[in-house]
Amino acid sequence: MRTLDLCEEKKRVRILSNPDLKTVELGLHSNALIRVVSNQKGQGIVVQIYEQRYAIPREIAENIKVK
């Protein structure tokens, strides 16, 4: 198990757990399949779920568990 901040760009991952309610409401809930669009050091992480893209702060991404 790893966290979202460690995922490579252009990879699809499934969310196992997400303690952040705000991002859960955006659709980043347990069992959601997302694609990591951008993951640059020192910046937030851009993910895509369906046709929507969201910038996730790295501090939040460090707590989202994925596989």
PDB file of N, CA, C and O in Angstrom, chain B, residues numbered from 101:
ATOM      1  N   MET B 101       0.851  -1.176   0.000  1.00  0.00           N
ATOM      2  CA  MET B 101       0.000   0.000   0.000  1.00  0.00           C
ATOM      3  C   MET B 101       0.896   1.237   0.000  1.00  0.00           C
ATOM      4  O   MET B 101       1.907   1.286   0.701  1.00  0.00           O
ATOM      5  N   ARG B 102       0.509   2.236  -0.797  1.00  0.00           N
ATOM      6  CA  ARG B 102       1.289   3.475  -0.863  1.00  0.00           C
ATOM      7  C   ARG B 102       0.341   4.659  -0.787  1.00  0.00           C
ATOM      8  O   ARG B 102      -0.878   4.493  -0.730  1.00  0.00           O
ATOM      9  N   THR B 103       0.904   5.832  -0.788  1.00  0.00           N
ATOM     10  CA  THR B 103       0.079   7.040  -0.717  1.00  0.00           C
ATOM     11  C   THR B 103       0.104   7.758  -2.067  1.00  0.00           C
ATOM     12  O   THR B 103       1.009   7.554  -2.875  1.00  0.00           O
ATOM     13  N   LEU B 104      -0.886   8.586  -2.292  1.00  0.00           N
ATOM     14  CA  LEU B 104      -1.050   9.257  -3.578  1.00  0.00           C
ATOM     15  C   LEU B 104       0.153  10.112  -3.955  1.00  0.00           C
ATOM     16  O   LEU B 104       0.483  10.214  -5.136  1.00  0.00           O
ATOM     17  N   ASP B 105       0.805  10.718  -2.996  1.00  0.00           N
ATOM     18  CA  ASP B 105       1.946  11.587  -3.305  1.00  0.00           C
ATOM     19  C   ASP B 105       3.138  10.833  -3.875  1.00  0.00           C
ATOM     20  O   ASP B 105       4.042  11.460  -4.428  1.00  0.00           O
ATOM     21  N   LEU B 106       3.171   9.506  -3.759  1.00  0.00           N
ATOM     22  CA  LEU B 106       4.285   8.703  -4.267  1.00  0.00           C
ATOM     23  C   LEU B 106       4.003   8.080  -5.634  1.00  0.00           C
ATOM     24  O   LEU B 106       4.851   7.370  -6.175  1.00  0.00           O
ATOM     25  N   CYS B 107       2.826   8.336  -6.194  1.00  0.00           N
ATOM     26  CA  CYS B 107       2.451   7.725  -7.472  1.00  0.00           C
ATOM     27  C   CYS B 107       3.101   8.436  -8.655  1.00  0.00           C
ATOM     28  O   CYS B 107       3.352   9.640  -8.618  1.00  0.00           O
ATOM     29  N   GLU B 108       3.364   7.668  -9.694  1.00  0.00           N
ATOM     30  CA  GLU B 108       3.955   8.208 -10.913  1.00  0.00           C
ATOM     31  C   GLU B 108       2.892   8.876 -11.766  1.00  0.00           C
ATOM     32  O   GLU B 108       1.711   8.538 -11.694  1.00  0.00           O
ATOM     33  N   GLU B 109       3.336   9.839 -12.580  1.00  0.00           N
ATOM     34  CA  GLU B 109       2.423  10.510 -13.500  1.00  0.00           C
ATOM     35  C   GLU B 109       1.892   9.524 -14.541  1.00  0.00           C
ATOM     36  O   GLU B 109       2.566   8.562 -14.910  1.00  0.00           O
ATOM     37  N   LYS B 110       0.690   9.782 -14.995  1.00  0.00           N
ATOM     38  CA  LYS B 110       0.004   9.004 -16.037  1.00  0.00           C
ATOM     39  C   LYS B 110      -0.374   7.590 -15.613  1.00  0.00           C
ATOM     40  O   LYS B 110      -0.714   6.762 -16.459  1.00  0.00           O
ATOM     41  N   LYS B 111      -0.319   7.305 -14.322  1.00  0.00           N
ATOM     42  CA  LYS B 111      -0.712   5.989 -13.802  1.00  0.00           C
ATOM     43  C   LYS B 111      -2.130   6.045 -13.259  1.00  0.00           C
ATOM     44  O   LYS B 111      -2.558   7.057 -12.704  1.00  0.00           O
ATOM     45  N   ARG B 112      -2.847   4.951 -13.426  1.00  0.00           N
ATOM     46  CA  ARG B 112      -4.184   4.811 -12.825  1.00  0.00           C
ATOM     47  C   ARG B 112      -4.024   4.085 -11.497  1.00  0.00           C
ATOM     48  O   ARG B 112      -3.304   3.091 -11.397  1.00  0.00           O
ATOM     49  N   VAL B 113      -4.700   4.593 -10.491  1.00  0.00           N
ATOM     50  CA  VAL B 113      -4.652   3.978  -9.166  1.00  0.00           C
ATOM     51  C   VAL B 113      -6.061   3.939  -8.586  1.00  0.00           C
ATOM     52  O   VAL B 113      -6.931   4.717  -8.978  1.00  0.00           O
ATOM     53  N   ARG B 114      -6.268   3.026  -7.653  1.00  0.00           N
ATOM     54  CA  ARG B 114      -7.549   2.911  -6.954  1.00  0.00           C
ATOM     55  C   ARG B 114      -7.363   3.405  -5.524  1.00  0.00           C
ATOM     56  O   ARG B 114      -6.412   3.012  -4.849  1.00  0.00           O
ATOM     57  N   ILE B 115      -8.254   4.251  -5.067  1.00  0.00           N
ATOM     58  CA  ILE B 115      -8.172   4.782  -3.706  1.00  0.00           C
ATOM     59  C   ILE B 115      -8.649   3.716  -2.722  1.00  0.00           C
ATOM     60  O   ILE B 115      -9.731   3.150  -2.876  1.00  0.00           O
ATOM     61  N   LEU B 116      -7.834   3.456  -1.720  1.00  0.00           N
ATOM     62  CA  LEU B 116      -8.193   2.520  -0.658  1.00  0.00           C
ATOM     63  C   LEU B 116      -8.838   3.241   0.519  1.00  0.00           C
ATOM     64  O   LEU B 116      -9.822   2.765   1.083  1.00  0.00           O
ATOM     65  N   SER B 117      -8.278   4.393   0.887  1.00  0.00           N
ATOM     66  CA  SER B 117      -8.858   5.196   1.968  1.00  0.00           C
ATOM     67  C   SER B 117      -8.453   6.650   1.794  1.00  0.00           C
ATOM     68  O   SER B 117      -7.370   6.965   1.301  1.00  0.00           O
ATOM     69  N   ASN B 118      -9.361   7.528   2.217  1.00  0.00           N
ATOM     70  CA  ASN B 118      -9.125   8.962   2.124  1.00  0.00           C
ATOM     71  C   ASN B 118      -9.785   9.634   3.324  1.00  0.00           C
ATOM     72  O   ASN B 118     -11.013   9.690   3.389  1.00  0.00           O
ATOM     73  N   PRO B 119      -9.003  10.146   4.277  1.00  0.00           N
ATOM     74  CA  PRO B 119      -9.573  10.766   5.466  1.00  0.00           C
ATOM     75  C   PRO B 119     -10.035  12.212   5.260  1.00  0.00           C
ATOM     76  O   PRO B 119     -10.631  12.798   6.163  1.00  0.00           O
ATOM     77  N   ASP B 120      -9.770  12.796   4.080  1.00  0.00           N
ATOM     78  CA  ASP B 120     -10.103  14.198   3.833  1.00  0.00           C
ATOM     79  C   ASP B 120     -11.502  14.329   3.230  1.00  0.00           C
ATOM     80  O   ASP B 120     -11.722  13.956   2.078  1.00  0.00           O
ATOM     81  N   LEU B 121     -12.441  14.858   4.006  1.00  0.00           N
ATOM     82  CA  LEU B 121     -13.837  14.945   3.603  1.00  0.00           C
ATOM     83  C   LEU B 121     -14.035  15.797   2.344  1.00  0.00           C
ATOM     84  O   LEU B 121     -14.862  15.461   1.496  1.00  0.00           O
ATOM     85  N   LYS B 122     -13.293  16.880   2.220  1.00  0.00           N
ATOM     86  CA  LYS B 122     -13.461  17.773   1.063  1.00  0.00           C
ATOM     87  C   LYS B 122     -13.155  17.051  -0.251  1.00  0.00           C
ATOM     88  O   LYS B 122     -13.896  17.201  -1.222  1.00  0.00           O
ATOM     89  N   THR B 123     -12.075  16.272  -0.291  1.00  0.00           N
ATOM     90  CA  THR B 123     -11.744  15.553  -1.524  1.00  0.00           C
ATOM     91  C   THR B 123     -12.660  14.345  -1.733  1.00  0.00           C
ATOM     92  O   THR B 123     -12.900  13.946  -2.873  1.00  0.00           O
ATOM     93  N   VAL B 124     -13.168  13.765  -0.662  1.00  0.00           N
ATOM     94  CA  VAL B 124     -14.152  12.679  -0.794  1.00  0.00           C
ATOM     95  C   VAL B 124     -15.392  13.226  -1.508  1.00  0.00           C
ATOM     96  O   VAL B 124     -15.949  12.562  -2.381  1.00  0.00           O
ATOM     97  N   GLU B 125     -15.818  14.418  -1.143  1.00  0.00           N
ATOM     98  CA  GLU B 125     -16.987  15.037  -1.772  1.00  0.00           C
ATOM     99  C   GLU B 125     -16.760  15.332  -3.252  1.00  0.00           C
ATOM    100  O   GLU B 125     -17.719  15.411  -4.019  1.00  0.00           O
ATOM    101  N   LEU B 126     -15.504  15.495  -3.660  1.00  0.00           N
ATOM    102  CA  LEU B 126     -15.176  15.711  -5.072  1.00  0.00           C
ATOM    103  C   LEU B 126     -15.213  14.407  -5.869  1.00  0.00           C
ATOM    104  O   LEU B 126     -15.181  14.425  -7.099  1.00  0.00           O
ATOM    105  N   GLY B 127     -15.278  13.277  -5.163  1.00  0.00           N
ATOM    106  CA  GLY B 127     -15.318  11.988  -5.839  1.00  0.00           C
ATOM    107  C   GLY B 127     -14.119  11.108  -5.563  1.00  0.00           C
ATOM    108  O   GLY B 127     -14.048   9.988  -6.069  1.00  0.00           O
ATOM    109  N   LEU B 128     -13.172  11.591  -4.768  1.00  0.00           N
ATOM    110  CA  LEU B 128     -11.986  10.808  -4.438  1.00  0.00           C
ATOM    111  C   LEU B 128     -12.258   9.969  -3.193  1.00  0.00           C
ATOM    112  O   LEU B 128     -11.611  10.146  -2.160  1.00  0.00           O
ATOM    113  N   HIS B 129     -13.204   9.069  -3.299  1.00  0.00           N
ATOM    114  CA  HIS B 129     -13.620   8.226  -2.183  1.00  0.00           C
ATOM    115  C   HIS B 129     -13.016   6.827  -2.323  1.00  0.00           C
ATOM    116  O   HIS B 129     -12.411   6.512  -3.348  1.00  0.00           O
ATOM    117  N   SER B 130     -13.176   6.007  -1.316  1.00  0.00           N
ATOM    118  CA  SER B 130     -12.672   4.632  -1.359  1.00  0.00           C
ATOM    119  C   SER B 130     -13.225   3.912  -2.575  1.00  0.00           C
ATOM    120  O   SER B 130     -14.407   4.021  -2.900  1.00  0.00           O
ATOM    121  N   ASN B 131     -12.355   3.181  -3.234  1.00  0.00           N
ATOM    122  CA  ASN B 131     -12.658   2.366  -4.401  1.00  0.00           C
ATOM    123  C   ASN B 131     -12.749   3.166  -5.704  1.00  0.00           C
ATOM    124  O   ASN B 131     -12.996   2.574  -6.755  1.00  0.00           O
ATOM    125  N   ALA B 132     -12.560   4.484  -5.672  1.00  0.00           N
ATOM    126  CA  ALA B 132     -12.588   5.292  -6.901  1.00  0.00           C
ATOM    127  C   ALA B 132     -11.310   5.046  -7.698  1.00  0.00           C
ATOM    128  O   ALA B 132     -10.221   4.946  -7.133  1.00  0.00           O
ATOM    129  N   LEU B 133     -11.457   4.950  -9.004  1.00  0.00           N
ATOM    130  CA  LEU B 133     -10.318   4.781  -9.904  1.00  0.00           C
ATOM    131  C   LEU B 133      -9.965   6.152 -10.458  1.00  0.00           C
ATOM    132  O   LEU B 133     -10.803   6.815 -11.070  1.00  0.00           O
ATOM    133  N   ILE B 134      -8.713   6.582 -10.242  1.00  0.00           N
ATOM    134  CA  ILE B 134      -8.284   7.906 -10.693  1.00  0.00           C
ATOM    135  C   ILE B 134      -7.001   7.774 -11.495  1.00  0.00           C
ATOM    136  O   ILE B 134      -6.327   6.744 -11.452  1.00  0.00           O
ATOM    137  N   ARG B 135      -6.671   8.843 -12.233  1.00  0.00           N
ATOM    138  CA  ARG B 135      -5.411   8.895 -12.988  1.00  0.00           C
ATOM    139  C   ARG B 135      -4.595  10.069 -12.470  1.00  0.00           C
ATOM    140  O   ARG B 135      -5.115  11.171 -12.295  1.00  0.00           O
ATOM    141  N   VAL B 136      -3.313   9.822 -12.226  1.00  0.00           N
ATOM    142  CA  VAL B 136      -2.408  10.881 -11.779  1.00  0.00           C
ATOM    143  C   VAL B 136      -1.933  11.623 -13.031  1.00  0.00           C
ATOM    144  O   VAL B 136      -1.221  11.055 -13.860  1.00  0.00           O
ATOM    145  N   VAL B 137      -2.325  12.881 -13.165  1.00  0.00           N
ATOM    146  CA  VAL B 137      -1.983  13.681 -14.338  1.00  0.00           C
ATOM    147  C   VAL B 137      -0.612  14.318 -14.158  1.00  0.00           C
ATOM    148  O   VAL B 137       0.224  14.286 -15.062  1.00  0.00           O
ATOM    149  N   SER B 138      -0.392  14.895 -12.983  1.00  0.00           N
ATOM    150  CA  SER B 138       0.877  15.588 -12.712  1.00  0.00           C
ATOM    151  C   SER B 138       1.276  15.358 -11.259  1.00  0.00           C
ATOM    152  O   SER B 138       0.450  15.436 -10.349  1.00  0.00           O
ATOM    153  N   ASN B 139       2.555  15.074 -11.065  1.00  0.00           N
ATOM    154  CA  ASN B 139       3.091  14.893  -9.713  1.00  0.00           C
ATOM    155  C   ASN B 139       4.520  15.423  -9.702  1.00  0.00           C
ATOM    156  O   ASN B 139       5.482  14.659  -9.780  1.00  0.00           O
ATOM    157  N   GLN B 140       4.637  16.735  -9.606  1.00  0.00           N
ATOM    158  CA  GLN B 140       5.937  17.398  -9.598  1.00  0.00           C
ATOM    159  C   GLN B 140       6.358  17.702  -8.166  1.00  0.00           C
ATOM    160  O   GLN B 140       5.550  18.167  -7.362  1.00  0.00           O
ATOM    161  N   LYS B 141       7.603  17.444  -7.856  1.00  0.00           N
ATOM    162  CA  LYS B 141       8.126  17.728  -6.518  1.00  0.00           C
ATOM    163  C   LYS B 141       7.928  19.206  -6.189  1.00  0.00           C
ATOM    164  O   LYS B 141       8.159  20.078  -7.027  1.00  0.00           O
ATOM    165  N   GLY B 142       7.502  19.469  -4.967  1.00  0.00           N
ATOM    166  CA  GLY B 142       7.317  20.834  -4.505  1.00  0.00           C
ATOM    167  C   GLY B 142       6.000  21.469  -4.925  1.00  0.00           C
ATOM    168  O   GLY B 142       5.738  22.627  -4.602  1.00  0.00           O
ATOM    169  N   GLN B 143       5.161  20.714  -5.649  1.00  0.00           N
ATOM    170  CA  GLN B 143       3.868  21.230  -6.095  1.00  0.00           C
ATOM    171  C   GLN B 143       2.769  20.278  -5.656  1.00  0.00           C
ATOM    172  O   GLN B 143       3.040  19.195  -5.139  1.00  0.00           O
ATOM    173  N   GLY B 144       1.541  20.688  -5.866  1.00  0.00           N
ATOM    174  CA  GLY B 144       0.418  19.805  -5.597  1.00  0.00           C
ATOM    175  C   GLY B 144       0.345  18.713  -6.656  1.00  0.00           C
ATOM    176  O   GLY B 144       1.143  18.693  -7.593  1.00  0.00           O
ATOM    177  N   ILE B 145      -0.600  17.821  -6.506  1.00  0.00           N
ATOM    178  CA  ILE B 145      -0.770  16.703  -7.419  1.00  0.00           C
ATOM    179  C   ILE B 145      -2.072  16.913  -8.168  1.00  0.00           C
ATOM    180  O   ILE B 145      -3.097  17.215  -7.557  1.00  0.00           O
ATOM    181  N   VAL B 146      -2.044  16.755  -9.487  1.00  0.00           N
ATOM    182  CA  VAL B 146      -3.244  16.881 -10.298  1.00  0.00           C
ATOM    183  C   VAL B 146      -3.732  15.473 -10.623  1.00  0.00           C
ATOM    184  O   VAL B 146      -2.985  14.650 -11.152  1.00  0.00           O
ATOM    185  N   VAL B 147      -4.997  15.211 -10.296  1.00  0.00           N
ATOM    186  CA  VAL B 147      -5.588  13.904 -10.575  1.00  0.00           C
ATOM    187  C   VAL B 147      -6.819  14.090 -11.445  1.00  0.00           C
ATOM    188  O   VAL B 147      -7.435  15.155 -11.460  1.00  0.00           O
ATOM    189  N   GLN B 148      -7.162  13.035 -12.168  1.00  0.00           N
ATOM    190  CA  GLN B 148      -8.360  13.055 -12.994  1.00  0.00           C
ATOM    191  C   GLN B 148      -9.278  11.929 -12.561  1.00  0.00           C
ATOM    192  O   GLN B 148      -8.852  10.784 -12.414  1.00  0.00           O
ATOM    193  N   ILE B 149     -10.549  12.270 -12.358  1.00  0.00           N
ATOM    194  CA  ILE B 149     -11.571  11.272 -12.083  1.00  0.00           C
ATOM    195  C   ILE B 149     -12.694  11.566 -13.076  1.00  0.00           C
ATOM    196  O   ILE B 149     -13.232  12.673 -13.114  1.00  0.00           O
ATOM    197  N   TYR B 150     -13.035  10.566 -13.869  1.00  0.00           N
ATOM    198  CA  TYR B 150     -13.951  10.746 -14.997  1.00  0.00           C
ATOM    199  C   TYR B 150     -13.353  11.820 -15.907  1.00  0.00           C
ATOM    200  O   TYR B 150     -12.211  11.670 -16.342  1.00  0.00           O
ATOM    201  N   GLU B 151     -14.065  12.874 -16.203  1.00  0.00           N
ATOM    202  CA  GLU B 151     -13.537  13.932 -17.079  1.00  0.00           C
ATOM    203  C   GLU B 151     -13.085  15.167 -16.310  1.00  0.00           C
ATOM    204  O   GLU B 151     -12.721  16.174 -16.918  1.00  0.00           O
ATOM    205  N   GLN B 152     -13.106  15.102 -14.989  1.00  0.00           N
ATOM    206  CA  GLN B 152     -12.730  16.245 -14.151  1.00  0.00           C
ATOM    207  C   GLN B 152     -11.297  16.109 -13.652  1.00  0.00           C
ATOM    208  O   GLN B 152     -10.831  15.007 -13.364  1.00  0.00           O
ATOM    209  N   ARG B 153     -10.610  17.232 -13.554  1.00  0.00           N
ATOM    210  CA  ARG B 153      -9.260  17.264 -12.992  1.00  0.00           C
ATOM    211  C   ARG B 153      -9.263  18.136 -11.744  1.00  0.00           C
ATOM    212  O   ARG B 153      -9.917  19.178 -11.692  1.00  0.00           O
ATOM    213  N   TYR B 154      -8.516  17.684 -10.739  1.00  0.00           N
ATOM    214  CA  TYR B 154      -8.434  18.410  -9.467  1.00  0.00           C
ATOM    215  C   TYR B 154      -6.988  18.500  -9.019  1.00  0.00           C
ATOM    216  O   TYR B 154      -6.220  17.548  -9.158  1.00  0.00           O
ATOM    217  N   ALA B 155      -6.625  19.657  -8.477  1.00  0.00           N
ATOM    218  CA  ALA B 155      -5.310  19.836  -7.866  1.00  0.00           C
ATOM    219  C   ALA B 155      -5.453  19.511  -6.384  1.00  0.00           C
ATOM    220  O   ALA B 155      -6.263  20.116  -5.681  1.00  0.00           O
ATOM    221  N   ILE B 156      -4.660  18.552  -5.919  1.00  0.00           N
ATOM    222  CA  ILE B 156      -4.713  18.113  -4.528  1.00  0.00           C
ATOM    223  C   ILE B 156      -3.423  18.572  -3.840  1.00  0.00           C
ATOM    224  O   ILE B 156      -2.333  18.262  -4.320  1.00  0.00           O
ATOM    225  N   PRO B 157      -3.528  19.298  -2.737  1.00  0.00           N
ATOM    226  CA  PRO B 157      -2.311  19.685  -2.013  1.00  0.00           C
ATOM    227  C   PRO B 157      -1.523  18.445  -1.565  1.00  0.00           C
ATOM    228  O   PRO B 157      -2.105  17.437  -1.165  1.00  0.00           O
ATOM    229  N   ARG B 158      -0.221  18.538  -1.640  1.00  0.00           N
ATOM    230  CA  ARG B 158       0.644  17.406  -1.291  1.00  0.00           C
ATOM    231  C   ARG B 158       0.385  16.916   0.136  1.00  0.00           C
ATOM    232  O   ARG B 158       0.463  15.715   0.394  1.00  0.00           O
ATOM    233  N   GLU B 159       0.077  17.830   1.071  1.00  0.00           N
ATOM    234  CA  GLU B 159      -0.168  17.431   2.461  1.00  0.00           C
ATOM    235  C   GLU B 159      -1.384  16.508   2.563  1.00  0.00           C
ATOM    236  O   GLU B 159      -1.408  15.601   3.394  1.00  0.00           O
ATOM    237  N   ILE B 160      -2.382  16.736   1.725  1.00  0.00           N
ATOM    238  CA  ILE B 160      -3.562  15.872   1.717  1.00  0.00           C
ATOM    239  C   ILE B 160      -3.243  14.563   1.001  1.00  0.00           C
ATOM    240  O   ILE B 160      -3.638  13.493   1.464  1.00  0.00           O
ATOM    241  N   ALA B 161      -2.533  14.640  -0.124  1.00  0.00           N
ATOM    242  CA  ALA B 161      -2.184  13.453  -0.900  1.00  0.00           C
ATOM    243  C   ALA B 161      -1.345  12.462  -0.076  1.00  0.00           C
ATOM    244  O   ALA B 161      -1.413  11.255  -0.308  1.00  0.00           O
ATOM    245  N   GLU B 162      -0.568  12.959   0.867  1.00  0.00           N
ATOM    246  CA  GLU B 162       0.248  12.086   1.720  1.00  0.00           C
ATOM    247  C   GLU B 162      -0.603  11.190   2.603  1.00  0.00           C
ATOM    248  O   GLU B 162      -0.103  10.196   3.131  1.00  0.00           O
ATOM    249  N   ASN B 163      -1.887  11.521   2.777  1.00  0.00           N
ATOM    250  CA  ASN B 163      -2.779  10.734   3.636  1.00  0.00           C
ATOM    251  C   ASN B 163      -3.773   9.873   2.860  1.00  0.00           C
ATOM    252  O   ASN B 163      -4.551   9.132   3.460  1.00  0.00           O
ATOM    253  N   ILE B 164      -3.754   9.967   1.525  1.00  0.00           N
ATOM    254  CA  ILE B 164      -4.678   9.182   0.699  1.00  0.00           C
ATOM    255  C   ILE B 164      -3.965   7.886   0.312  1.00  0.00           C
ATOM    256  O   ILE B 164      -2.951   7.917  -0.386  1.00  0.00           O
ATOM    257  N   LYS B 165      -4.485   6.769   0.755  1.00  0.00           N
ATOM    258  CA  LYS B 165      -3.878   5.457   0.483  1.00  0.00           C
ATOM    259  C   LYS B 165      -4.444   4.907  -0.823  1.00  0.00           C
ATOM    260  O   LYS B 165      -5.653   4.941  -1.049  1.00  0.00           O
ATOM    261  N   VAL B 166      -3.546   4.395  -1.690  1.00  0.00           N
ATOM    262  CA  VAL B 166      -3.937   3.883  -3.002  1.00  0.00           C
ATOM    263  C   VAL B 166      -3.247   2.551  -3.286  1.00  0.00           C
ATOM    264  O   VAL B 166      -2.296   2.155  -2.613  1.00  0.00           O
ATOM    265  N   LYS B 167      -3.769   1.876  -4.316  1.00  0.00           N
ATOM    266  CA  LYS B 167      -3.068   0.669  -4.794  1.00  0.00           C
ATOM    267  C   LYS B 167      -3.065   0.663  -6.302  1.00  0.00           C
ATOM    268  O   LYS B 167      -2.529  -0.260  -6.915  1.00  0.00           O
TER     269      LYS B 167
END
